[in-house]
Structure formats: structure tokens, C-alpha cells
Amino acid sequence: MKAIILAAGKGQRLQPFTDQIPKCLLTLDSQTILEHQINHLKSCDVDEVNVVVGFASNKVEEFLGNYDSLGIKINTIYNPFWETTNSLFSLWAARFQLNSDVVLLNGDDVFELKVLNQILSNKDDICIPYKVKEEYVAEDMKIKIKDGYLSAIGKNIKDASGESVGVRVFRNEGVEILKRSLEKEIRTENFNLKWYASSIDRILQRGHKIKTLNINNLYWHDVDYPNDLDNAKLNINLISSKKKASKLKIV
């Protein structure tokens, strides 16, 4: 199993914290979001991590160069158009890594290890995890579910069944289905503004069944705003990868 982490964006809504570094390098305790993600991936026997970088790519690459990568292969993939594109293009930039089972993460996903364990334990070709909330805001990537299967995904959904968790798994034929959908989506109008969730929606429109997975009360959050960062720090006891902090520094 390999992982692709989409971390090319600037995270403008988190300024001034992201004036000089991307969201993935924000520290929660003694470790960054990215470090917690990779530590969790290592704990789940993921043996290769590909990080799509853009804004402040040199700082991410220097950070990863100092990471104790024993037992895991780490690559970076540069999105040269990070200023004008969204996650659809970042994933398309990493399309050549879509050649085996893969778990996709956003660079601002913070979660407890049990979330990743539960998602990777699912053996469906495509697994879209979600979390039920009391209310949903405009920025949430929402989903609708019918009989346990995904029926819609997007930010403008009304009467949502849940919020899509940004950690998604594609296995076997699901990887090839995703690649074909990406190739179609990248040719559409305003492709540069789209999230890669549009590729998942295209898969649905083609009639494929996509299984969903409720993570229930397990902790997952995406860090979009300063209050999200505060929330993650308050829940660091859940997020922590429980490993001794390495001597990494952000310059």
C-alpha cells in the first residue's frame, strides 16, 4: 500500500500561520501535521508516501529530508501551478503513482490512528469514509448515502448524510477507475478550480457503486481555519502518533 498526500496549497485562511509554511508543516505539539500523518501511515504498514508539494515546496522537502524514514519510502511531486489549481490537478500531477492500492490524504487532515486503521481494514475497491455532524457548513465536503452506498458528493449538497473524511482508499480496479475519471475531469471547463472529489462524483455518474464507511465518534478534522488548529491542539492526545519526537526543524 502506498499513500499520496496532497499538500500543495498555501492555506490562506490560516494566515498568518501559513505566511511562510504550508498547512502540513504547522505544529500541533512537538510534531507537525505531516509528521503525525506519516507516523500513522508507517504504523499501518504503508511502505511508500508521495507528497504533492507546491507552496514553500523547498521547506517541505527539507523537512522530509530530515525525517527518520527508515522502513518507508518518501517522494515529493511538484505541482508547478499550485497558485491557480486545486486538489484535482495536484492528484493528476501524481497520476503516475496510481499504479497500485493507494490511500489518499489531504495535507491538512488530522486524525487518530484508529481512523486510518478502520479505513485500511475495509477491502472494498473504493472506500469513502464519512462523519455525521449535527450541522454542516458551506466548506464541508458533504455526501449523501443510499443503502450504504455513496449517492452524491460535493459542497453544495442539501440534507447531507455526513461529511466526507479526507482519507480515502482505492484498491484493485478502483485505482484504474479513479485514473480514468481523473483523465476525464482534467479536460473539463474550470478544471483548475475543482477538488478531486469531482472525479469521485464522475465515477458515480458512470454507474459504479462506491461503499461508504462511518467512522462514528473517532477523531478526524481538517485544518482550514485558526479555530480548527486550536481544536487539533486540544485533541492532541487522540491525534498523537505516540512516537518520540524527532529532531526536525522548520527553517
Backbone torsions as a table, in degrees:
resi	resn	phi	psi	omega
1	MET	NA	135.3	175.1
2	LYS	-118.4	166.7	179.1
3	ALA	-126.6	148.6	170.4
4	ILE	-124.9	122.0	178.4
5	ILE	-107.7	121.3	-178.4
6	LEU	-91.7	105.6	-171.2
7	ALA	-137.4	37.8	-174.9
8	ALA	-88.9	-20.5	-172.6
9	GLY	-74.4	167.4	-177.5
10	LYS	-89.3	-28.5	-178.6
11	GLY	71.9	53.3	-174.9
12	GLN	-62.5	-29.3	-177.8
13	ARG	-72.3	-9.1	179.0
14	LEU	-103.6	6.2	177.4
15	GLN	-64.2	144.3	12.6
16	PRO	-87.1	0.1	-177.0
17	PHE	-62.1	-27.7	-177.1
18	THR	-109.8	25.5	176.7
19	ASP	-63.5	-37.1	-174.1
20	GLN	-116.4	-16.8	-177.2
21	ILE	-134.1	153.5	176.0
22	PRO	-76.6	167.3	-176.9
23	LYS	-56.8	-36.2	-175.0
24	CYS	-64.3	-18.3	-179.9
25	LEU	-98.4	6.7	174.3
26	LEU	-69.5	138.7	-178.6
27	THR	-90.3	140.3	176.4
28	LEU	-101.0	-41.0	174.1
29	ASP	-135.4	-110.0	172.8
30	SER	-93.6	-0.6	-177.0
31	GLN	-126.3	156.3	-179.8
32	THR	-85.8	167.7	174.3
33	ILE	-56.1	-46.1	-177.8
34	LEU	-61.6	-39.8	-179.0
35	GLU	-66.5	-41.3	176.6
36	HIS	-62.1	-41.4	179.4
37	GLN	-60.6	-49.4	-177.2
38	ILE	-66.2	-38.4	177.7
39	ASN	-61.7	-41.2	177.3
40	HIS	-64.4	-42.6	179.2
41	LEU	-61.3	-42.5	177.3
42	LYS	-61.5	-40.0	-179.5
43	SER	-64.1	-24.9	-179.5
44	CYS	-99.0	16.6	175.5
45	ASP	65.8	23.6	168.3
46	VAL	-72.3	127.8	-171.8
47	ASP	-106.6	0.4	177.8
48	GLU	-148.6	131.7	178.5
49	VAL	-123.6	127.0	176.3
50	ASN	-114.1	119.1	-177.7
51	VAL	-106.1	118.3	177.0
52	VAL	-84.4	118.9	-174.4
53	VAL	-114.2	163.6	179.0
54	GLY	-158.0	-89.5	176.4
55	PHE	-60.1	131.8	179.4
56	ALA	50.9	40.9	-177.4
57	SER	-58.8	-34.8	-179.4
58	ASN	-62.8	-33.2	-179.9
59	LYS	-74.3	-36.9	176.3
60	VAL	-66.0	-43.6	-178.2
61	GLU	-66.7	-37.5	177.4
62	GLU	-67.6	-40.0	178.5
63	PHE	-61.2	-46.7	-179.3
64	LEU	-67.8	-30.4	177.5
65	GLY	-64.1	-23.9	178.8
66	ASN	-96.4	-2.2	-177.2
67	TYR	-77.0	140.2	177.1
68	ASP	-73.7	92.1	-171.4
69	SER	-94.8	17.9	179.4
70	LEU	-56.2	123.5	177.9
71	GLY	90.9	1.0	179.9
72	ILE	-147.6	138.4	178.2
73	LYS	-94.4	130.4	-178.2
74	ILE	-122.2	124.9	177.2
75	ASN	-121.9	156.4	169.5
76	THR	-118.3	147.2	177.9
77	ILE	-127.5	125.3	-173.8
78	TYR	-92.3	128.3	171.0
79	ASN	-97.3	101.6	-175.4
80	PRO	-71.0	-12.1	-178.0
81	PHE	-111.1	32.7	-175.3
82	TRP	-60.3	-28.0	-177.7
83	GLU	-70.7	-25.4	-173.3
84	THR	-120.6	5.7	-179.2
85	THR	-124.5	169.7	-179.5
86	ASN	-119.3	-162.4	-171.8
87	SER	-68.2	-23.6	177.2
88	LEU	-59.2	-47.9	-178.5
89	PHE	-69.6	-36.7	178.8
90	SER	-61.1	-42.3	178.3
91	LEU	-68.9	-37.5	177.3
92	TRP	-62.3	-36.3	177.8
93	ALA	-62.4	-25.9	-179.3
94	ALA	-101.4	16.2	-172.6
95	ARG	-60.5	-28.6	-179.0
96	PHE	-71.4	-11.6	174.6
97	GLN	-88.0	-4.6	178.9
98	LEU	-87.5	66.4	-178.1
99	ASN	-127.2	9.6	176.3
100	SER	-163.0	177.5	-179.7
101	ASP	-53.7	137.8	-172.6
102	VAL	-144.5	144.3	170.2
103	VAL	-111.9	128.2	-178.5
104	LEU	-103.3	134.3	177.6
105	LEU	-131.6	152.0	168.7
106	ASN	-90.6	150.2	-175.9
107	GLY	-67.8	-6.6	-179.6
108	ASP	-113.6	13.9	178.8
109	ASP	-79.6	124.2	173.1
110	VAL	-117.5	135.3	-172.4
111	PHE	-161.6	160.6	175.8
112	GLU	-85.3	156.6	-175.7
113	LEU	-57.5	-33.4	-179.2
114	LYS	-60.7	-30.9	178.3
115	VAL	-62.8	-50.5	-178.9
116	LEU	-64.9	-40.6	177.7
117	ASN	-59.0	-44.1	-178.3
118	GLN	-66.5	-42.4	-178.6
119	ILE	-66.0	-43.8	-178.6
120	LEU	-72.6	-20.6	177.5
121	SER	-73.4	-21.1	177.3
122	ASN	-73.5	133.8	-174.5
123	LYS	-109.4	13.1	176.0
124	ASP	-67.3	155.2	-179.6
125	ASP	-60.7	-36.4	175.6
126	ILE	-134.6	128.8	179.8
127	CYS	-125.7	120.0	178.7
128	ILE	-112.6	99.9	179.0
129	PRO	-75.6	157.5	-179.5
130	TYR	-150.1	166.1	178.6
131	LYS	-133.6	131.5	178.5
132	VAL	-83.0	134.6	179.7
133	LYS	-126.0	160.4	178.2
134	GLU	-69.0	-35.4	176.9
135	GLU	-149.1	157.8	-176.0
136	TYR	-123.5	142.8	179.8
137	VAL	-105.7	170.2	-174.1
138	ALA	-58.3	-34.9	-175.5
139	GLU	-77.3	-13.2	-178.6
140	ASP	-67.5	136.4	171.1
141	MET	-84.0	102.0	-170.9
142	LYS	-93.4	160.2	175.9
143	ILE	-135.1	159.7	169.1
144	LYS	-121.3	144.1	-175.5
145	ILE	-125.9	140.2	174.1
146	LYS	-134.8	120.0	178.9
147	ASP	55.1	37.4	176.6
148	GLY	84.5	-3.2	-178.9
149	TYR	-113.0	149.8	178.9
150	LEU	-67.2	132.0	176.8
151	SER	-116.0	-19.1	177.5
152	ALA	-163.5	149.9	176.1
153	ILE	-144.1	136.0	-179.5
154	GLY	163.3	170.4	-178.1
155	LYS	-86.8	-14.7	-175.0
156	ASN	-104.1	17.9	-178.8
157	ILE	-75.5	135.2	174.5
158	LYS	-99.2	153.9	-179.1
159	ASP	54.2	51.4	-176.9
160	ALA	-66.3	148.0	174.9
161	SER	-85.0	-21.8	-179.1
162	GLY	175.6	176.2	174.9
163	GLU	-99.5	131.3	179.2
164	SER	-67.8	126.8	175.9
165	VAL	-77.5	137.1	-173.3
166	GLY	-75.9	11.5	178.5
167	VAL	-112.5	108.9	-171.9
168	ARG	-129.8	144.9	-175.0
169	VAL	-117.1	137.5	176.2
170	PHE	-127.0	126.4	-177.6
171	ARG	-128.1	156.8	170.3
172	ASN	49.2	-124.2	-178.8
173	GLU	-64.7	-24.8	179.9
174	GLY	-60.4	-31.7	178.6
175	VAL	-66.4	-46.0	-179.7
176	GLU	-67.7	-35.6	177.2
177	ILE	-63.2	-42.6	177.7
178	LEU	-62.1	-44.9	-179.8
179	LYS	-59.1	-44.7	179.9
180	ARG	-63.9	-39.9	179.5
181	SER	-66.5	-40.4	176.9
182	LEU	-59.0	-44.0	-178.8
183	GLU	-63.3	-33.3	177.1
184	LYS	-74.1	-44.4	-176.5
185	GLU	-66.1	-34.9	-176.4
186	ILE	-69.9	-11.9	179.0
187	ARG	-99.3	4.4	-177.7
188	THR	-89.5	163.1	177.9
189	GLU	-63.9	139.8	179.0
190	ASN	59.6	31.1	179.1
191	PHE	-56.8	-30.9	-175.5
192	ASN	-67.4	-18.8	-178.3
193	LEU	-95.2	-3.3	-170.8
194	LYS	-91.0	147.1	167.8
195	TRP	-82.5	157.3	-178.8
196	TYR	-70.6	-7.9	173.3
197	ALA	-59.5	-23.1	177.0
198	SER	-64.2	-29.2	176.4
199	SER	-69.6	-35.4	176.8
200	ILE	-67.5	-41.0	177.2
201	ASP	-61.6	-40.2	178.1
202	ARG	-62.4	-38.8	177.3
203	ILE	-60.0	-41.9	177.3
204	LEU	-61.3	-44.5	-177.6
205	GLN	-64.4	-23.0	177.8
206	ARG	-82.1	-1.9	175.1
207	GLY	94.0	5.9	178.8
208	HIS	-76.6	144.5	176.5
209	LYS	-91.2	132.6	-178.3
210	ILE	-123.0	122.1	-177.7
211	LYS	-78.1	144.1	176.1
212	THR	-109.7	162.6	-177.7
213	LEU	-144.1	118.5	180.0
214	ASN	-84.7	120.4	178.7
215	ILE	-86.4	0.8	175.1
216	ASN	54.6	-124.0	-173.4
217	ASN	-93.7	7.0	176.5
218	LEU	-65.4	151.2	-174.2
219	TYR	-85.3	123.4	169.6
220	TRP	-146.9	142.1	178.6
221	HIS	-155.5	146.5	170.2
222	ASP	-104.4	140.5	-172.9
223	VAL	-97.6	96.8	-179.6
224	ASP	-106.3	-32.8	-173.8
225	TYR	-129.0	164.0	178.7
226	PRO	-54.2	-37.1	179.7
227	ASN	-67.7	-28.1	174.6
228	ASP	-67.4	-39.1	177.6
229	LEU	-64.2	-41.3	177.1
230	ASP	-62.0	-42.3	179.5
231	ASN	-60.5	-43.1	179.9
232	ALA	-63.4	-41.5	180.0
233	LYS	-65.6	-36.5	178.5
234	LEU	-67.0	-25.9	-178.5
235	ASN	-106.8	24.3	-176.3
236	ILE	-62.8	-25.4	177.5
237	ASN	-63.7	-26.8	176.8
238	LEU	-86.7	-39.9	-174.9
239	ILE	-75.9	-32.6	-171.1
240	SER	-50.2	135.3	179.0
241	SER	-81.3	2.4	173.5
242	LYS	60.0	23.0	177.9
243	LYS	-109.4	152.7	176.6
244	LYS	-62.1	130.5	-177.4
245	ALA	-62.4	131.7	177.0
246	SER	-81.1	163.0	-176.5
247	LYS	-85.2	69.7	-179.3
248	LEU	-103.8	151.8	176.8
249	LYS	-140.8	150.1	177.0
250	ILE	-101.9	126.0	-177.8
251	VAL	-118.3	NA	NA
